[in-house]
Amino acid sequence: MKTVTAALIADGQGRYMIAQRAPQDKNAGQWEFPGGKQETAETPEACLARELMEEFGVGSTIGGFFGESIYHYGHGSIRLIAYHATISGEPQTLVHSALAWVTPEQMANYEFSPADVPFVRQLQAGS
């Protein structure tokens, strides 16, 4: 099982940053909270900071733990660990097709990767 991290980045206006997976990626076209695969001997927090820089060109501060989701895809299982985070700089779509800032209510209009859905539900429930 791969460990993957996700960042819940709020803009202070009740919106969260989400990103759309590129056409060549697994789960292409689906939306997700930014993050990526944790490398050996890397903490989840260090992983998130690295991924946010590599994929969006932004610095970050990783905050508190938000939740964990385990999902079994046809190509393998992942353990997705989510943290609150803040970013510095304007995010760029360096590997994703698009990014958006949406409220938890607006998230219902986006097709999320299945592992991210529990976090969407938590946000929609006000957690």
Number of C-alpha atoms within 10 A of each C-alpha: 10 12 16 22 25 28 30 24 22 18 14 7 9 10 18 19 18 22 22 24 22 17 12 9 11 12 16 14 20 18 25 26 23 23 27 22 17 21 13 8 8 11 11 24 23 15 21 28 21 20 23 22 17 15 17 22 18 18 18 20 14 20 15 10 15 17 14 17 16 18 15 12 12 6 7 9 14 18 17 23 25 26 21 16 21 16 20 10 10 9 16 15 14 12 14 20 15 15 19 12 17 19 18 19 13 11 20 14 9 14 14 22 18 17 21 21 18 15 24 20 15 13 17 15 10 8 9
